[in-house]
């Protein structure tokens, strides 16, 4: 790691790394699962076997889009964290939490929407925890920037 990084930015780097396994696990799960998730069954009131073929195709396609997006985001964040972020490029300090918060925010919104409307046990914590991490990292980044400018 670049010795130029301040201690808060080193901590922020490792905090952001904690979000990568979440993206990878859900990315692979949604990309390769041969049927919808158990909470999907609760939401629509049908087992996978009862779902018409056309709906199965659409559901799996949407799951593949989500899974692929999570994997792409994990790879992009790893690249940004390990090259520009570690080398002290300030744009990377703001890009990681911005992109992370947008993705996790939309995921949290979608999972809570389904949970509230149906009371299904959605994986909302998997989106909520990264939001907390990205906010902490952003606060540390903003605080670090103020200390350097004073």
Residue frames relative to the residue before (quaternion, step in Angstrom):
aa qw qx qy qz dx dy dz
X 1.0000 0.0000 0.0000 0.0000 0.00 0.00 0.00
X 0.5734 -0.6037 0.4419 0.3340 3.52 -1.09 0.80
X 0.3918 -0.7349 0.5020 0.2333 3.57 -0.72 1.05
X 0.5239 0.6356 -0.4023 0.3996 3.59 1.30 -0.17
X 0.5831 0.5881 -0.3854 0.4069 3.60 1.12 -0.49
X 0.4505 -0.6673 0.5267 0.2728 3.52 -1.03 0.86
X 0.6711 -0.4906 0.3643 0.4197 3.56 -1.24 0.30
X 0.6535 0.4954 -0.3499 0.4528 3.67 0.85 -0.75
X 0.6734 0.4865 -0.3069 0.4645 3.61 1.00 -0.74
X 0.5976 0.5302 -0.3645 0.4785 3.59 1.13 -0.52
X 0.6428 0.5051 -0.3154 0.4819 3.58 0.98 -0.86
X 0.6388 0.5317 -0.3158 0.4577 3.57 0.97 -0.89
X 0.6129 0.5539 -0.3347 0.4534 3.58 0.99 -0.86
X 0.7146 0.4434 -0.2618 0.4735 3.60 0.80 -0.98
X 0.5910 0.5503 -0.3656 0.4629 3.59 1.09 -0.61
X 0.6717 0.4952 -0.2970 0.4640 3.57 0.88 -0.97
X 0.6109 0.5566 -0.3545 0.4373 3.59 1.04 -0.69
X 0.5909 0.5933 -0.3612 0.4103 3.60 1.13 -0.61
X 0.6490 0.5291 -0.3293 0.4364 3.60 1.13 -0.51
X 0.5465 0.6563 -0.3880 0.3465 3.59 1.17 -0.51
X 0.6679 0.4884 -0.3400 0.4470 3.68 0.78 -0.79
X 0.6046 0.5480 -0.3634 0.4497 3.60 1.05 -0.66
X 0.6617 0.4996 -0.2960 0.4742 3.57 0.93 -0.94
X 0.6746 0.5025 -0.3014 0.4490 3.58 0.90 -0.88
X 0.6594 0.5089 -0.3153 0.4547 3.60 0.87 -0.91
X 0.7197 0.4180 -0.2597 0.4898 3.58 0.77 -0.98
X 0.5980 0.5670 -0.3598 0.4375 3.58 1.08 -0.62
X 0.7030 0.4420 -0.2675 0.4888 3.58 0.80 -0.98
X 0.6302 0.5465 -0.3376 0.4362 3.57 0.98 -0.83
X 0.7330 0.4168 -0.2441 0.4789 3.59 0.78 -0.99
X 0.6422 0.5318 -0.3329 0.4404 3.60 1.10 -0.55
X 0.8265 0.2801 -0.1093 0.4759 3.60 0.90 -0.88
X 0.4604 0.6777 -0.4647 0.3358 3.63 1.19 -0.10
X 0.3876 -0.7636 0.4678 0.2189 3.62 -0.75 0.97
X 0.7751 0.1521 -0.1211 0.6012 3.59 1.27 -0.07
X 0.6609 -0.5232 0.3395 0.4174 3.55 -1.21 0.25
X 0.6445 -0.5393 0.3974 0.3685 3.52 -1.36 0.30
X 0.6597 -0.5233 0.3522 0.4085 3.60 -1.16 0.48
X 0.6570 0.5014 -0.3351 0.4524 3.61 0.94 -0.71
X 0.5676 0.5766 -0.3890 0.4405 3.61 1.13 -0.47
X 0.6331 0.5381 -0.3198 0.4553 3.57 1.02 -0.83
X 0.6434 0.5108 -0.3135 0.4762 3.57 1.01 -0.83
X 0.6481 0.5441 -0.3159 0.4290 3.58 0.94 -0.93
X 0.7916 0.3200 -0.1747 0.4904 3.58 0.77 -0.99
X 0.4356 -0.7379 0.4325 0.2805 3.59 1.26 -0.11
X 0.6569 0.4520 -0.3157 0.5143 3.58 1.19 0.52
X 0.4410 -0.6302 0.5530 0.3204 3.54 -1.19 0.49
X 0.6822 -0.4754 0.3483 0.4328 3.58 -1.24 0.30
X 0.6556 0.5308 -0.3083 0.4397 3.59 0.96 -0.83
X 0.6817 0.4945 -0.2806 0.4605 3.60 1.14 -0.61
X 0.5694 0.6087 -0.3817 0.3995 3.60 1.21 -0.35
X 0.4803 -0.6696 0.4805 0.3001 3.62 -0.85 0.92
X 0.6635 -0.5556 0.3391 0.3689 3.56 -1.09 0.77
X 0.6569 0.5231 -0.3236 0.4361 3.61 0.85 -0.89
X 0.6604 0.4873 -0.3021 0.4849 3.59 1.00 -0.79
X 0.6051 0.5514 -0.3537 0.4524 3.58 1.06 -0.72
X 0.6549 0.5155 -0.3119 0.4561 3.56 0.93 -0.91
X 0.6764 0.4871 -0.2941 0.4677 3.59 0.87 -0.92
X 0.6579 0.5096 -0.3149 0.4563 3.60 0.87 -0.90
X 0.6836 0.4706 -0.2956 0.4732 3.58 0.87 -0.92
X 0.6188 0.5350 -0.3508 0.4558 3.61 1.02 -0.70
X 0.6669 0.4894 -0.3011 0.4745 3.59 0.93 -0.86
X 0.6275 0.5202 -0.3313 0.4753 3.58 1.03 -0.73
X 0.6431 0.5193 -0.3191 0.4636 3.60 1.01 -0.80
X 0.6252 0.5261 -0.3394 0.4661 3.60 1.01 -0.77
X 0.6638 0.4908 -0.3045 0.4752 3.59 0.88 -0.93
X 0.6706 0.5061 -0.3012 0.4511 3.58 0.85 -0.94
X 0.6751 0.4900 -0.2911 0.4683 3.57 0.90 -0.89
X 0.6334 0.5252 -0.3236 0.4673 3.56 1.04 -0.77
X 0.6560 0.5005 -0.3169 0.4677 3.60 0.93 -0.83
X 0.6578 0.4960 -0.3177 0.4694 3.61 0.96 -0.79
X 0.6463 0.5098 -0.3203 0.4688 3.58 0.95 -0.84
X 0.6515 0.5080 -0.3143 0.4678 3.58 0.97 -0.83
X 0.6319 0.5300 -0.3356 0.4552 3.61 0.95 -0.82
X 0.6761 0.4822 -0.2936 0.4735 3.60 0.89 -0.91
X 0.6582 0.5080 -0.3118 0.4598 3.59 0.91 -0.89
X 0.6695 0.4890 -0.3063 0.4678 3.59 0.91 -0.88
X 0.6248 0.5275 -0.3424 0.4628 3.60 1.00 -0.75
X 0.6596 0.5040 -0.3085 0.4644 3.58 0.95 -0.84
X 0.6719 0.4840 -0.3014 0.4727 3.59 0.91 -0.88
X 0.6654 0.5087 -0.3075 0.4516 3.58 0.94 -0.87
X 0.7719 0.4110 -0.2044 0.4398 3.56 0.84 -0.96
X 0.7255 0.3494 -0.2669 0.5294 3.61 1.16 -0.15
X 0.8136 0.2497 -0.1892 0.4899 3.67 0.15 -1.09
X 0.6379 0.5328 -0.3501 0.4321 3.61 0.92 -0.80
X 0.7023 0.4681 -0.2680 0.4647 3.58 0.79 -1.02
X 0.6942 0.4489 -0.2722 0.4925 3.57 1.17 -0.50
X 0.5949 -0.6543 0.3235 0.3367 3.55 1.26 0.35
X 0.3812 0.7084 -0.5122 0.3008 3.60 1.14 0.42
X 0.4349 -0.7469 0.4434 0.2375 3.56 -0.49 1.22
X 0.5973 0.5710 -0.3829 0.4130 3.62 1.00 -0.69
X 0.6399 0.5320 -0.3270 0.4479 3.60 1.06 -0.70
X 0.5906 0.5862 -0.3596 0.4221 3.58 1.14 -0.64
X 0.7433 0.3798 -0.2073 0.5101 3.57 1.12 -0.68
X 0.5949 0.5807 -0.3617 0.4219 3.57 1.14 -0.54
X 0.6508 0.5362 -0.3287 0.4254 3.60 0.86 -0.91
X 0.7367 0.3896 -0.2831 0.4746 3.66 0.64 -0.90
X 0.6032 0.5602 -0.3712 0.4296 3.61 1.07 -0.61
X 0.6957 0.4482 -0.2683 0.4930 3.57 0.81 -0.99
X 0.6554 0.5248 -0.3087 0.4469 3.57 0.95 -0.86
X 0.6755 0.4885 -0.2923 0.4686 3.56 0.94 -0.89
X 0.6276 0.5278 -0.3447 0.4569 3.59 1.00 -0.71
X 0.6926 0.4713 -0.2804 0.4686 3.58 0.84 -0.97
X 0.7010 0.4551 -0.2753 0.4750 3.58 0.81 -0.99
X 0.6225 0.5522 -0.3395 0.4386 3.59 1.07 -0.70
X 0.6623 0.4804 -0.3000 0.4904 3.56 0.94 -0.87
X 0.6467 0.5173 -0.3196 0.4606 3.59 0.98 -0.81
X 0.6522 0.5028 -0.3137 0.4727 3.57 0.97 -0.84
X 0.6314 0.5333 -0.3293 0.4566 3.57 0.95 -0.87
X 0.6923 0.4846 -0.2853 0.4522 3.60 0.82 -0.99
X 0.6960 0.4678 -0.2959 0.4574 3.59 0.85 -0.91
X 0.6637 0.4807 -0.3157 0.4783 3.61 1.01 -0.70
X 0.5852 0.5693 -0.3641 0.4481 3.58 1.09 -0.67
X 0.6836 0.4655 -0.2785 0.4883 3.58 0.87 -0.97
X 0.6514 0.5231 -0.3229 0.4447 3.61 0.92 -0.87
X 0.6883 0.4814 -0.2837 0.4626 3.59 0.87 -0.95
X 0.7026 0.4772 -0.2695 0.4539 3.58 0.91 -0.89
X 0.8257 0.2385 -0.0882 0.5035 3.60 1.03 -0.73
X 0.3511 -0.7441 0.4798 0.3045 3.59 1.25 -0.38
X 0.3521 0.7142 -0.5195 0.3100 3.61 1.16 0.54
X 0.4938 -0.6612 0.4874 0.2855 3.55 -1.17 0.63
X 0.0214 -0.8371 0.5456 -0.0349 3.58 0.31 1.28
X 0.5295 -0.6498 0.4423 0.3190 3.62 -1.17 0.47
X 0.0759 0.8520 -0.5136 0.0671 3.58 0.83 0.97
X 0.6004 0.5686 -0.3683 0.4249 3.61 1.08 -0.55
X 0.6037 0.5685 -0.3528 0.4333 3.58 1.11 -0.65
X 0.6845 0.4059 -0.2751 0.5394 3.59 1.21 -0.39
X 0.6553 0.5507 -0.3125 0.4119 3.58 1.01 -0.74
X 0.6453 0.5332 -0.3243 0.4407 3.57 0.96 -0.83
X 0.6671 0.4760 -0.3325 0.4668 3.66 0.83 -0.77
X 0.5874 0.5630 -0.3821 0.4382 3.61 1.03 -0.63
X 0.6489 0.5090 -0.3134 0.4707 3.57 0.92 -0.89
X 0.6548 0.5131 -0.3074 0.4620 3.59 0.94 -0.89
X 0.6830 0.4836 -0.2977 0.4595 3.60 0.85 -0.93
X 0.6406 0.5106 -0.3299 0.4692 3.61 0.99 -0.74
X 0.6411 0.5055 -0.3287 0.4748 3.61 0.93 -0.84
X 0.6623 0.5106 -0.3039 0.4563 3.57 0.92 -0.90
X 0.6580 0.5047 -0.3090 0.4656 3.57 0.96 -0.85
X 0.6347 0.5166 -0.3264 0.4729 3.60 0.99 -0.80
X 0.6552 0.5012 -0.3132 0.4704 3.58 0.95 -0.85
X 0.6356 0.5252 -0.3216 0.4655 3.58 1.05 -0.78
X 0.6726 0.4914 -0.2981 0.4661 3.58 0.87 -0.92
X 0.6498 0.5071 -0.3095 0.4742 3.57 1.00 -0.84
X 0.6439 0.5272 -0.3143 0.4568 3.57 0.96 -0.86
X 0.6528 0.5210 -0.3041 0.4581 3.59 1.02 -0.84
X 0.6477 0.5126 -0.3187 0.4649 3.59 1.03 -0.78
X 0.6527 0.5205 -0.3196 0.4482 3.56 0.99 -0.84
X 0.6607 0.5062 -0.3077 0.4610 3.60 1.04 -0.73
X 0.6971 0.4778 -0.2836 0.4531 3.59 1.05 -0.71
X 0.6299 0.5439 -0.3377 0.4397 3.61 1.24 -0.30
